[in-house]
Amino acid sequence: MNSQLLKRLSIAALMALLAGGLAACDNDQGPAESAGESIDDSMESAGESIEEAGENIQDAAED
């Protein structure tokens, strides 16, 4: 086989794999993914509350 032909076939195969990978991605969330996002949101909210409480304690200590 010609090296240029082999190179073109390799590029075509790579592009086909990438296109197939994109087609396999969907936006439908399952129950586990929804639960995980809910937990992430809850943990972020709790972290912000703790940070705010720490700032309030620091402000009170400065006064």
PyMOL Python script that loads the backbone (N, CA, C, O; Angstrom):
from pymol import cmd

cmd.read_pdbstr("""\
ATOM      1  N   MET A   1       0.832  -1.191   0.000  1.00  0.00           N
ATOM      2  CA  MET A   1       0.000   0.000   0.000  1.00  0.00           C
ATOM      3  C   MET A   1       0.871   1.247   0.000  1.00  0.00           C
ATOM      4  O   MET A   1       1.971   1.273   0.552  1.00  0.00           O
ATOM      5  N   ASN A   2       0.356   2.237  -0.616  1.00  0.00           N
ATOM      6  CA  ASN A   2       1.027   3.523  -0.663  1.00  0.00           C
ATOM      7  C   ASN A   2       0.949   4.175   0.723  1.00  0.00           C
ATOM      8  O   ASN A   2      -0.085   4.086   1.386  1.00  0.00           O
ATOM      9  N   SER A   3       2.024   4.826   1.165  1.00  0.00           N
ATOM     10  CA  SER A   3       2.031   5.435   2.499  1.00  0.00           C
ATOM     11  C   SER A   3       1.025   6.579   2.594  1.00  0.00           C
ATOM     12  O   SER A   3       0.439   6.799   3.655  1.00  0.00           O
ATOM     13  N   GLN A   4       0.822   7.304   1.508  1.00  0.00           N
ATOM     14  CA  GLN A   4      -0.143   8.406   1.531  1.00  0.00           C
ATOM     15  C   GLN A   4      -1.572   7.853   1.633  1.00  0.00           C
ATOM     16  O   GLN A   4      -2.414   8.429   2.323  1.00  0.00           O
ATOM     17  N   LEU A   5      -1.839   6.752   0.955  1.00  0.00           N
ATOM     18  CA  LEU A   5      -3.149   6.121   1.036  1.00  0.00           C
ATOM     19  C   LEU A   5      -3.397   5.600   2.451  1.00  0.00           C
ATOM     20  O   LEU A   5      -4.500   5.732   2.980  1.00  0.00           O
ATOM     21  N   LEU A   6      -2.384   5.016   3.052  1.00  0.00           N
ATOM     22  CA  LEU A   6      -2.493   4.521   4.424  1.00  0.00           C
ATOM     23  C   LEU A   6      -2.747   5.669   5.397  1.00  0.00           C
ATOM     24  O   LEU A   6      -3.534   5.539   6.334  1.00  0.00           O
ATOM     25  N   LYS A   7      -2.079   6.779   5.168  1.00  0.00           N
ATOM     26  CA  LYS A   7      -2.272   7.960   6.013  1.00  0.00           C
ATOM     27  C   LYS A   7      -3.706   8.475   5.888  1.00  0.00           C
ATOM     28  O   LYS A   7      -4.329   8.824   6.891  1.00  0.00           O
ATOM     29  N   ARG A   8      -4.226   8.525   4.675  1.00  0.00           N
ATOM     30  CA  ARG A   8      -5.595   9.011   4.464  1.00  0.00           C
ATOM     31  C   ARG A   8      -6.622   8.064   5.079  1.00  0.00           C
ATOM     32  O   ARG A   8      -7.618   8.510   5.648  1.00  0.00           O
ATOM     33  N   LEU A   9      -6.381   6.766   4.965  1.00  0.00           N
ATOM     34  CA  LEU A   9      -7.289   5.802   5.584  1.00  0.00           C
ATOM     35  C   LEU A   9      -7.268   5.911   7.105  1.00  0.00           C
ATOM     36  O   LEU A   9      -8.303   5.780   7.758  1.00  0.00           O
ATOM     37  N   SER A  10      -6.094   6.150   7.660  1.00  0.00           N
ATOM     38  CA  SER A  10      -5.976   6.318   9.108  1.00  0.00           C
ATOM     39  C   SER A  10      -6.746   7.549   9.581  1.00  0.00           C
ATOM     40  O   SER A  10      -7.444   7.504  10.594  1.00  0.00           O
ATOM     41  N   ILE A  11      -6.612   8.638   8.845  1.00  0.00           N
ATOM     42  CA  ILE A  11      -7.327   9.872   9.196  1.00  0.00           C
ATOM     43  C   ILE A  11      -8.835   9.658   9.073  1.00  0.00           C
ATOM     44  O   ILE A  11      -9.595  10.108   9.930  1.00  0.00           O
ATOM     45  N   ALA A  12      -9.269   8.978   8.021  1.00  0.00           N
ATOM     46  CA  ALA A  12     -10.699   8.715   7.841  1.00  0.00           C
ATOM     47  C   ALA A  12     -11.233   7.832   8.967  1.00  0.00           C
ATOM     48  O   ALA A  12     -12.343   8.053   9.452  1.00  0.00           O
ATOM     49  N   ALA A  13     -10.455   6.837   9.385  1.00  0.00           N
ATOM     50  CA  ALA A  13     -10.878   5.960  10.480  1.00  0.00           C
ATOM     51  C   ALA A  13     -10.965   6.740  11.788  1.00  0.00           C
ATOM     52  O   ALA A  13     -11.899   6.542  12.565  1.00  0.00           O
ATOM     53  N   LEU A  14     -10.005   7.619  12.039  1.00  0.00           N
ATOM     54  CA  LEU A  14     -10.020   8.439  13.249  1.00  0.00           C
ATOM     55  C   LEU A  14     -11.233   9.359  13.265  1.00  0.00           C
ATOM     56  O   LEU A  14     -11.887   9.508  14.297  1.00  0.00           O
ATOM     57  N   MET A  15     -11.533   9.973  12.135  1.00  0.00           N
ATOM     58  CA  MET A  15     -12.695  10.862  12.059  1.00  0.00           C
ATOM     59  C   MET A  15     -13.991  10.083  12.279  1.00  0.00           C
ATOM     60  O   MET A  15     -14.915  10.587  12.918  1.00  0.00           O
ATOM     61  N   ALA A  16     -14.064   8.874  11.759  1.00  0.00           N
ATOM     62  CA  ALA A  16     -15.258   8.051  11.953  1.00  0.00           C
ATOM     63  C   ALA A  16     -15.424   7.682  13.422  1.00  0.00           C
ATOM     64  O   ALA A  16     -16.540   7.687  13.941  1.00  0.00           O
ATOM     65  N   LEU A  17     -14.328   7.364  14.090  1.00  0.00           N
ATOM     66  CA  LEU A  17     -14.398   7.045  15.520  1.00  0.00           C
ATOM     67  C   LEU A  17     -14.841   8.248  16.339  1.00  0.00           C
ATOM     68  O   LEU A  17     -15.659   8.120  17.250  1.00  0.00           O
ATOM     69  N   LEU A  18     -14.300   9.416  16.014  1.00  0.00           N
ATOM     70  CA  LEU A  18     -14.688  10.627  16.737  1.00  0.00           C
ATOM     71  C   LEU A  18     -16.160  10.963  16.513  1.00  0.00           C
ATOM     72  O   LEU A  18     -16.863  11.340  17.451  1.00  0.00           O
ATOM     73  N   ALA A  19     -16.621  10.828  15.284  1.00  0.00           N
ATOM     74  CA  ALA A  19     -18.031  11.102  14.989  1.00  0.00           C
ATOM     75  C   ALA A  19     -18.929  10.109  15.709  1.00  0.00           C
ATOM     76  O   ALA A  19     -19.988  10.483  16.214  1.00  0.00           O
ATOM     77  N   GLY A  20     -18.523   8.864  15.761  1.00  0.00           N
ATOM     78  CA  GLY A  20     -19.305   7.860  16.484  1.00  0.00           C
ATOM     79  C   GLY A  20     -19.345   8.138  17.973  1.00  0.00           C
ATOM     80  O   GLY A  20     -20.365   7.911  18.624  1.00  0.00           O
ATOM     81  N   GLY A  21     -18.246   8.625  18.512  1.00  0.00           N
ATOM     82  CA  GLY A  21     -18.205   8.981  19.935  1.00  0.00           C
ATOM     83  C   GLY A  21     -19.134  10.128  20.259  1.00  0.00           C
ATOM     84  O   GLY A  21     -19.796  10.123  21.298  1.00  0.00           O
ATOM     85  N   LEU A  22     -19.189  11.113  19.376  1.00  0.00           N
ATOM     86  CA  LEU A  22     -20.101  12.236  19.602  1.00  0.00           C
ATOM     87  C   LEU A  22     -21.559  11.806  19.483  1.00  0.00           C
ATOM     88  O   LEU A  22     -22.417  12.297  20.216  1.00  0.00           O
ATOM     89  N   ALA A  23     -21.831  10.910  18.580  1.00  0.00           N
ATOM     90  CA  ALA A  23     -23.206  10.441  18.397  1.00  0.00           C
ATOM     91  C   ALA A  23     -23.653   9.605  19.596  1.00  0.00           C
ATOM     92  O   ALA A  23     -24.845   9.534  19.894  1.00  0.00           O
ATOM     93  N   ALA A  24     -22.711   8.979  20.276  1.00  0.00           N
ATOM     94  CA  ALA A  24     -23.062   8.142  21.420  1.00  0.00           C
ATOM     95  C   ALA A  24     -23.405   8.970  22.653  1.00  0.00           C
ATOM     96  O   ALA A  24     -24.061   8.473  23.569  1.00  0.00           O
ATOM     97  N   CYS A  25     -22.972  10.217  22.686  1.00  0.00           N
ATOM     98  CA  CYS A  25     -23.267  11.077  23.831  1.00  0.00           C
ATOM     99  C   CYS A  25     -24.717  11.546  23.734  1.00  0.00           C
ATOM    100  O   CYS A  25     -25.163  12.015  22.687  1.00  0.00           O
ATOM    101  N   ASP A  26     -25.432  11.415  24.826  1.00  0.00           N
ATOM    102  CA  ASP A  26     -26.789  11.934  24.856  1.00  0.00           C
ATOM    103  C   ASP A  26     -26.968  12.767  26.112  1.00  0.00           C
ATOM    104  O   ASP A  26     -26.157  12.693  27.035  1.00  0.00           O
ATOM    105  N   ASN A  27     -28.015  13.549  26.145  1.00  0.00           N
ATOM    106  CA  ASN A  27     -28.253  14.464  27.255  1.00  0.00           C
ATOM    107  C   ASN A  27     -29.256  13.907  28.261  1.00  0.00           C
ATOM    108  O   ASN A  27     -29.589  14.580  29.237  1.00  0.00           O
ATOM    109  N   ASP A  28     -29.737  12.694  28.037  1.00  0.00           N
ATOM    110  CA  ASP A  28     -30.696  12.116  28.970  1.00  0.00           C
ATOM    111  C   ASP A  28     -29.977  11.726  30.250  1.00  0.00           C
ATOM    112  O   ASP A  28     -28.997  10.980  30.231  1.00  0.00           O
ATOM    113  N   GLN A  29     -30.483  12.243  31.362  1.00  0.00           N
ATOM    114  CA  GLN A  29     -29.878  11.928  32.650  1.00  0.00           C
ATOM    115  C   GLN A  29     -30.646  10.800  33.309  1.00  0.00           C
ATOM    116  O   GLN A  29     -31.877  10.789  33.341  1.00  0.00           O
ATOM    117  N   GLY A  30     -29.905   9.877  33.818  1.00  0.00           N
ATOM    118  CA  GLY A  30     -30.522   8.798  34.561  1.00  0.00           C
ATOM    119  C   GLY A  30     -30.731   9.217  36.003  1.00  0.00           C
ATOM    120  O   GLY A  30     -30.308  10.303  36.399  1.00  0.00           O
ATOM    121  N   PRO A  31     -31.373   8.378  36.789  1.00  0.00           N
ATOM    122  CA  PRO A  31     -31.637   8.738  38.183  1.00  0.00           C
ATOM    123  C   PRO A  31     -30.359   8.903  39.010  1.00  0.00           C
ATOM    124  O   PRO A  31     -30.318   9.744  39.908  1.00  0.00           O
ATOM    125  N   ALA A  32     -29.335   8.132  38.729  1.00  0.00           N
ATOM    126  CA  ALA A  32     -28.092   8.248  39.490  1.00  0.00           C
ATOM    127  C   ALA A  32     -27.400   9.578  39.199  1.00  0.00           C
ATOM    128  O   ALA A  32     -26.860  10.211  40.106  1.00  0.00           O
ATOM    129  N   GLU A  33     -27.418   9.998  37.942  1.00  0.00           N
ATOM    130  CA  GLU A  33     -26.784  11.261  37.596  1.00  0.00           C
ATOM    131  C   GLU A  33     -27.547  12.438  38.202  1.00  0.00           C
ATOM    132  O   GLU A  33     -26.937  13.401  38.665  1.00  0.00           O
ATOM    133  N   SER A  34     -28.859  12.364  38.199  1.00  0.00           N
ATOM    134  CA  SER A  34     -29.673  13.414  38.822  1.00  0.00           C
ATOM    135  C   SER A  34     -29.416  13.475  40.323  1.00  0.00           C
ATOM    136  O   SER A  34     -29.306  14.561  40.893  1.00  0.00           O
ATOM    137  N   ALA A  35     -29.323  12.324  40.955  1.00  0.00           N
ATOM    138  CA  ALA A  35     -29.050  12.284  42.396  1.00  0.00           C
ATOM    139  C   ALA A  35     -27.663  12.843  42.679  1.00  0.00           C
ATOM    140  O   ALA A  35     -27.480  13.575  43.652  1.00  0.00           O
ATOM    141  N   GLY A  36     -26.691  12.512  41.849  1.00  0.00           N
ATOM    142  CA  GLY A  36     -25.336  13.028  42.028  1.00  0.00           C
ATOM    143  C   GLY A  36     -25.283  14.534  41.914  1.00  0.00           C
ATOM    144  O   GLY A  36     -24.602  15.195  42.697  1.00  0.00           O
ATOM    145  N   GLU A  37     -25.996  15.082  40.945  1.00  0.00           N
ATOM    146  CA  GLU A  37     -26.033  16.538  40.800  1.00  0.00           C
ATOM    147  C   GLU A  37     -26.717  17.189  41.994  1.00  0.00           C
ATOM    148  O   GLU A  37     -26.299  18.259  42.438  1.00  0.00           O
ATOM    149  N   SER A  38     -27.755  16.562  42.516  1.00  0.00           N
ATOM    150  CA  SER A  38     -28.439  17.089  43.694  1.00  0.00           C
ATOM    151  C   SER A  38     -27.500  17.100  44.898  1.00  0.00           C
ATOM    152  O   SER A  38     -27.476  18.062  45.665  1.00  0.00           O
ATOM    153  N   ILE A  39     -26.731  16.029  45.059  1.00  0.00           N
ATOM    154  CA  ILE A  39     -25.766  15.964  46.156  1.00  0.00           C
ATOM    155  C   ILE A  39     -24.695  17.034  45.980  1.00  0.00           C
ATOM    156  O   ILE A  39     -24.314  17.691  46.949  1.00  0.00           O
ATOM    157  N   ASP A  40     -24.208  17.217  44.758  1.00  0.00           N
ATOM    158  CA  ASP A  40     -23.203  18.248  44.487  1.00  0.00           C
ATOM    159  C   ASP A  40     -23.738  19.631  44.860  1.00  0.00           C
ATOM    160  O   ASP A  40     -23.042  20.419  45.499  1.00  0.00           O
ATOM    161  N   ASP A  41     -24.979  19.921  44.459  1.00  0.00           N
ATOM    162  CA  ASP A  41     -25.577  21.216  44.770  1.00  0.00           C
ATOM    163  C   ASP A  41     -25.716  21.406  46.276  1.00  0.00           C
ATOM    164  O   ASP A  41     -25.452  22.491  46.794  1.00  0.00           O
ATOM    165  N   SER A  42     -26.128  20.357  46.977  1.00  0.00           N
ATOM    166  CA  SER A  42     -26.288  20.434  48.423  1.00  0.00           C
ATOM    167  C   SER A  42     -24.957  20.673  49.120  1.00  0.00           C
ATOM    168  O   SER A  42     -24.873  21.474  50.050  1.00  0.00           O
ATOM    169  N   MET A  43     -23.917  19.977  48.669  1.00  0.00           N
ATOM    170  CA  MET A  43     -22.596  20.144  49.274  1.00  0.00           C
ATOM    171  C   MET A  43     -22.043  21.543  49.007  1.00  0.00           C
ATOM    172  O   MET A  43     -21.401  22.133  49.875  1.00  0.00           O
ATOM    173  N   GLU A  44     -22.286  22.064  47.828  1.00  0.00           N
ATOM    174  CA  GLU A  44     -21.827  23.416  47.509  1.00  0.00           C
ATOM    175  C   GLU A  44     -22.545  24.433  48.383  1.00  0.00           C
ATOM    176  O   GLU A  44     -21.922  25.364  48.892  1.00  0.00           O
ATOM    177  N   SER A  45     -23.848  24.263  48.560  1.00  0.00           N
ATOM    178  CA  SER A  45     -24.619  25.162  49.405  1.00  0.00           C
ATOM    179  C   SER A  45     -24.143  25.091  50.853  1.00  0.00           C
ATOM    180  O   SER A  45     -24.015  26.118  51.520  1.00  0.00           O
ATOM    181  N   ALA A  46     -23.883  23.885  51.333  1.00  0.00           N
ATOM    182  CA  ALA A  46     -23.399  23.726  52.707  1.00  0.00           C
ATOM    183  C   ALA A  46     -22.032  24.382  52.867  1.00  0.00           C
ATOM    184  O   ALA A  46     -21.767  25.024  53.883  1.00  0.00           O
ATOM    185  N   GLY A  47     -21.172  24.226  51.882  1.00  0.00           N
ATOM    186  CA  GLY A  47     -19.847  24.854  51.939  1.00  0.00           C
ATOM    187  C   GLY A  47     -19.943  26.362  51.985  1.00  0.00           C
ATOM    188  O   GLY A  47     -19.207  27.011  52.728  1.00  0.00           O
ATOM    189  N   GLU A  48     -20.848  26.931  51.194  1.00  0.00           N
ATOM    190  CA  GLU A  48     -21.026  28.379  51.207  1.00  0.00           C
ATOM    191  C   GLU A  48     -21.561  28.851  52.553  1.00  0.00           C
ATOM    192  O   GLU A  48     -21.150  29.902  53.044  1.00  0.00           O
ATOM    193  N   SER A  49     -22.470  28.089  53.155  1.00  0.00           N
ATOM    194  CA  SER A  49     -23.015  28.448  54.458  1.00  0.00           C
ATOM    195  C   SER A  49     -21.927  28.407  55.531  1.00  0.00           C
ATOM    196  O   SER A  49     -21.863  29.287  56.389  1.00  0.00           O
ATOM    197  N   ILE A  50     -21.079  27.391  55.479  1.00  0.00           N
ATOM    198  CA  ILE A  50     -19.989  27.287  56.459  1.00  0.00           C
ATOM    199  C   ILE A  50     -19.003  28.428  56.271  1.00  0.00           C
ATOM    200  O   ILE A  50     -18.509  28.991  57.248  1.00  0.00           O
ATOM    201  N   GLU A  51     -18.716  28.767  55.035  1.00  0.00           N
ATOM    202  CA  GLU A  51     -17.797  29.874  54.762  1.00  0.00           C
ATOM    203  C   GLU A  51     -18.378  31.187  55.282  1.00  0.00           C
ATOM    204  O   GLU A  51     -17.660  31.998  55.867  1.00  0.00           O
ATOM    205  N   GLU A  52     -19.670  31.395  55.071  1.00  0.00           N
ATOM    206  CA  GLU A  52     -20.324  32.612  55.552  1.00  0.00           C
ATOM    207  C   GLU A  52     -20.314  32.663  57.075  1.00  0.00           C
ATOM    208  O   GLU A  52     -20.083  33.722  57.659  1.00  0.00           O
ATOM    209  N   ALA A  53     -20.563  31.527  57.721  1.00  0.00           N
ATOM    210  CA  ALA A  53     -20.531  31.475  59.182  1.00  0.00           C
ATOM    211  C   ALA A  53     -19.126  31.798  59.690  1.00  0.00           C
ATOM    212  O   ALA A  53     -18.974  32.512  60.680  1.00  0.00           O
ATOM    213  N   GLY A  54     -18.111  31.280  59.024  1.00  0.00           N
ATOM    214  CA  GLY A  54     -16.733  31.582  59.410  1.00  0.00           C
ATOM    215  C   GLY A  54     -16.420  33.059  59.283  1.00  0.00           C
ATOM    216  O   GLY A  54     -15.745  33.628  60.141  1.00  0.00           O
ATOM    217  N   GLU A  55     -16.904  33.688  58.217  1.00  0.00           N
ATOM    218  CA  GLU A  55     -16.691  35.119  58.041  1.00  0.00           C
ATOM    219  C   GLU A  55     -17.400  35.909  59.135  1.00  0.00           C
ATOM    220  O   GLU A  55     -16.861  36.893  59.643  1.00  0.00           O
ATOM    221  N   ASN A  56     -18.613  35.478  59.500  1.00  0.00           N
ATOM    222  CA  ASN A  56     -19.343  36.162  60.571  1.00  0.00           C
ATOM    223  C   ASN A  56     -18.607  36.035  61.893  1.00  0.00           C
ATOM    224  O   ASN A  56     -18.543  36.997  62.658  1.00  0.00           O
ATOM    225  N   ILE A  57     -18.050  34.863  62.173  1.00  0.00           N
ATOM    226  CA  ILE A  57     -17.293  34.662  63.414  1.00  0.00           C
ATOM    227  C   ILE A  57     -16.042  35.540  63.399  1.00  0.00           C
ATOM    228  O   ILE A  57     -15.690  36.141  64.414  1.00  0.00           O
ATOM    229  N   GLN A  58     -15.383  35.613  62.263  1.00  0.00           N
ATOM    230  CA  GLN A  58     -14.188  36.441  62.144  1.00  0.00           C
ATOM    231  C   GLN A  58     -14.530  37.913  62.343  1.00  0.00           C
ATOM    232  O   GLN A  58     -13.803  38.633  63.027  1.00  0.00           O
ATOM    233  N   ASP A  59     -15.640  38.366  61.744  1.00  0.00           N
ATOM    234  CA  ASP A  59     -16.066  39.759  61.920  1.00  0.00           C
ATOM    235  C   ASP A  59     -16.390  40.047  63.377  1.00  0.00           C
ATOM    236  O   ASP A  59     -16.042  41.110  63.891  1.00  0.00           O
ATOM    237  N   ALA A  60     -17.058  39.103  64.050  1.00  0.00           N
ATOM    238  CA  ALA A  60     -17.414  39.284  65.459  1.00  0.00           C
ATOM    239  C   ALA A  60     -16.155  39.331  66.326  1.00  0.00           C
ATOM    240  O   ALA A  60     -16.103  40.076  67.304  1.00  0.00           O
ATOM    241  N   ALA A  61     -15.152  38.546  65.972  1.00  0.00           N
ATOM    242  CA  ALA A  61     -13.911  38.528  66.752  1.00  0.00           C
ATOM    243  C   ALA A  61     -13.137  39.823  66.567  1.00  0.00           C
ATOM    244  O   ALA A  61     -12.429  40.248  67.480  1.00  0.00           O
ATOM    245  N   GLU A  62     -13.252  40.449  65.426  1.00  0.00           N
ATOM    246  CA  GLU A  62     -12.537  41.716  65.184  1.00  0.00           C
ATOM    247  C   GLU A  62     -13.173  42.870  65.931  1.00  0.00           C
ATOM    248  O   GLU A  62     -12.499  43.848  66.253  1.00  0.00           O
ATOM    249  N   ASP A  63     -14.471  42.765  66.212  1.00  0.00           N
ATOM    250  CA  ASP A  63     -15.170  43.854  66.890  1.00  0.00           C
ATOM    251  C   ASP A  63     -14.897  43.854  68.339  1.00  0.00           C
ATOM    252  O   ASP A  63     -15.409  44.708  69.063  1.00  0.00           O
TER     253      ASP A  63
END
""", "prot")
cmd.dss("prot")
cmd.show_as("cartoon", "prot")
cmd.util.cbc("prot")
cmd.orient("prot")
